[in-house]
Amino acid sequence: MSNLMRVPCAYQGGKQRIAAQIVDRLLEASPGPDSKFYDLCCGSAAISIELINRGIDLSRIIMLDLSSWGAFWSSIGSGSFNMNAFDRILSGLPNDKREFKAHISALSTLPVDDNEIEMYPVLQASSFGGKQIWYNGERWVNACFRDYWEPTATSVRRSPANPMQPSPTELRRRINILVSGMKGVTCYKMDIMEILNTSIPDNSVVYVDPPYQSTTGYSFGFDIMLFVKRFRKVSQAPLFISEGIPLNDDALQLKFGGAKGGISGVRRRKHQEWLSRF
């Protein structure tokens, strides 16, 4: 099995299916061999992982996210992710997949204590529709989990849908690879506007993956066009933003391959994704 790094788990809005297309554009825009790449609102880190898989040195990547993803990647980068604690959580999962939802739901109501970072990927991998789960300082919020699903006689999908995506074994394998492969990367758990208080060299390339406009289910949101305006006051670096709609005339529609998706097979059209350059 390949040791190539992959995103830890399914995540609504994750860019793993189009990361290669986005990174192609970021690399084309790179002014020089030492350019830094900023991956802001990094989420499951599809873009940073693709950059590193392409050979970009960890020291040239700066990640940022205000959610538990920010805490997760910060711990991975600093080498403080606790694999023993993570393994204890995985070892407590039931053998019967039909019992997963009740078990994960119960886990999400327990005091977080010191295991937010290790608990988060297990909860997120179990999230219904890959919707973002977040920790509000007291409890897990937006915690709605998958049932084990088996096809009926009329189902378009013919294979079962597992309650965790990926499976616990695959989740551990991916994170184990990330623990070594991403150690040394810089990630800040902070609001994206705060990055504007730091120096962003003009020879950098900056990518932002904000929460989709006019959607719910994300813990944090911000005015992306206000960010663009303020960004231009502190840096002239190439700025790329991905969204479900084009944000300017210099926007490229990215291509999704494969089927339209969905267990029922009735989704009418594929999601659109545009990469706008400022």
N, C-alpha and C positions, 0 to 999 in steps of 0.2 A: 504494500500500500504506500502511496506517495507521502513523502514528508513535506510537501509544499504546504505553506501556511494557508489556512482558510479562515473565514469569519467563524466565530464560535457557534452561532446558532441563527435560526430564522429570526428576522426582525423587520417589521413593517417599515418601509422606506429605505431598507438596506440596499446598497448599490452593488452587491456582488455580481449580479447578472450583467451589469454595464460598466463595471470598474475598469476593464481593459480599454474601453473606448474613451473614458474620462482621462485615464492616465496617459493615453496616447497624446491627448491635447495638452495636458500639463507638461509633459516632457518636451513637446514641440515648443512650448512657450518659455521653457527654462533658459534664462540668459547665459548661463555658464555652468561649468562642471561642479562648481561649489554652491550652486543655488540651493536655498532651503525651500522645503515644501511645507506649507501650513495646511493641515487637514482640520478645519473648524466645524464644530458640530459633528464630530467624527463617528458617533454611534458605534456600530459594530466594526468599524475600521476597515471596510472593504478597500478604500482608496489607499490608505497607508500600507496595508498588507500587499496590495498589488504593486505599489512602488518598491517595497522591499524585495518582493519576489522577482522584480525586474532588475535588482542589483543596486538600488539606491541605498546608500549607507544610512544606518539608523540615526547617526548624528545630524543628518540633513533634514529630518522630519520632526515637525512640531505638531502635536495633536491637542485638541481641546474639546471638552464636552462638559456640560453642567450636570448631566444626569449620572446615574450609577455607572454608565459606560465610562465616564471620565475617571471615576474612582477605580474601576476595573483596570483600565489601560495604564493608569498611573502606577498601580501596584505591579502590573506585568513589567512595565518599563524599569521600575526601581528594583525588581527582583523580590518584592515582599509578598507576592501572592502565595497564600498558604495552601499548598497542594494537599497536606494532611487533612485540613479542615474541609476542603472540597471533597476529598475522598470519603470522609465520614458522612457528608450529606448524600453523596451518591450511593453509599452502601446501605443507607436507610430506605432507599426507594423500593416499593413493592415489586415482587416478581411478576404478579399478574397486571398486565397493562390496563385492565379494566378498573384497577384500583388507584391508578396514578392520579386522576383528577382530584379525588378526595384527599389523597395524601399531600399533594402539592398545595392544595387549598389550605389545608391545616398548617403546613409549613409557613405559608404566607401570613398567617395570623400570629405567629410566635414572635416574642421580642427579638429584635435583630441583633442586639449585643454587638460583638466585634466581627460578625461574619457577613456583613452586608456584601462585601466584595465577592466572597466565595459562594454565597447563596444566590446572588443576582443571576449568573448565567443559567442556573438550574431553573429558576422561575421564568426567565425570559424564554428559554427553550421550550417551555410548556405553555406559553401564552397563546391564547386563542387568536388566530390570525396574525401571530407575530406582533401584536400590538404592544407598544412600549409599556413596561412596568417600571414604576419608579418608587424610590424611598423618600418620604417627605420629612424625615428626621424622627418620626415616631412609628410609622408603619408603612407597609407596602400598599401602593395605590394602583388602581386600574388592573387589579389582579383577577383576571378571568381566564380560566385554563381550559385546555382541550380535553375532550373525551376520546377514548379509543373508539374508532369508527370502522365498521366493516361494510363492504358494499352489499347492496340489495340487488334483486333481480333486474331492476330498472336503472341502476346507477351507471353513469358513464365511466367513472373510475372503477377499476376491477380489483385493486389491491387495497388492503386496510390502510387507514391513516393513523399513524402512531401518535400517542399523546405528547411525546417529546420529539422535537425536530431540531437537531439530530437526536439519535438514541443516546442514552447515558454513556454507553461505551465509546461512541463516536465523539460525543461532546468532550469526554476526558482526553481522548486521543488528540483532538484539535487543540485543546487548551494546553496540554503537555508540550506540544510543538511550539505554541505561542510563547510559553514561559521561557523557553530558550531562544527562540527566533526573534522575539520582540524585546528582549532584555536590553536596556540601554536607550530605548526610544523615550522621547520627552512627551509627556501628556499632562495637561493642566485640567483640573476639575474646577472650572470657573465659567462665569458668564462671558459670552463672546464679546460683549462690548468692552470688557476689561482688557482684551488683547490690544485694543487701540491705544492703551496707555503705555505700551511697550514699543520698542523699536522694531519695525518690520522692514528689513532692508529692501531697497527697490529692486534688487536682483533676485528676490524670492518669487515663488509662485504660490498663490493663495487660492484654496478651494473651500467653498462653504456649501454644506448640505443642510439647509434650514428645514424645519418642519413645514410640510406642504401648506400653502395658503388655503384658507377656508376649510380646514379639517380639524377634527377634534381627536383626542386620545393621546396627545403628546403633553408631557409635563411642563415643558418650557417653550415659549415662543418669543419672537421679537420682530421688529420692523426691519425687514431685510433691506429695503431701499434707503432707510435711514442709516443702516450700517454702511452701505455703499458710499453714501455721501460723506460720512465721517471718516471712512477708510481712506478716501482719496485726499483727505487733509493731512494724513500722516504717512502715506506711502503711495508710490507710483508703480508698485509691483503688479503684474498681471493678476486679475481677480476673476475667478470662475465661480458661478453659482448654478447649482442644479435645482430645477423646479419642475412641477407638473405642467407649467406653461412657459412660453418664452418671455423673458423679462426685458429684452431689447431687440434691436434689429440684428445684432451679432449673436444670434442664438442658433445652436445646432440641435436638431432632434436626434436623440439617441435611439438605437435600434434594439428592440427586444426580440429574441428568437424564441422558438418553441410555441406551445399551445397557449390558449388564452387563460387556462388555469381554472382553479376552483374544483372542489370535490364534485359538485353537481354537473359541471361542464356547461352551465348555462350563462356564464359571463359573456356579455355581448361584445366587448371590445377590450383590447389590451390597454394597460396604463401607458400614458405618455410621459416622457421625461425629456427635458430640454436642458442643454448646457449653455448658459449665457456668459459671454466674456465682457468684462468692463475694463 
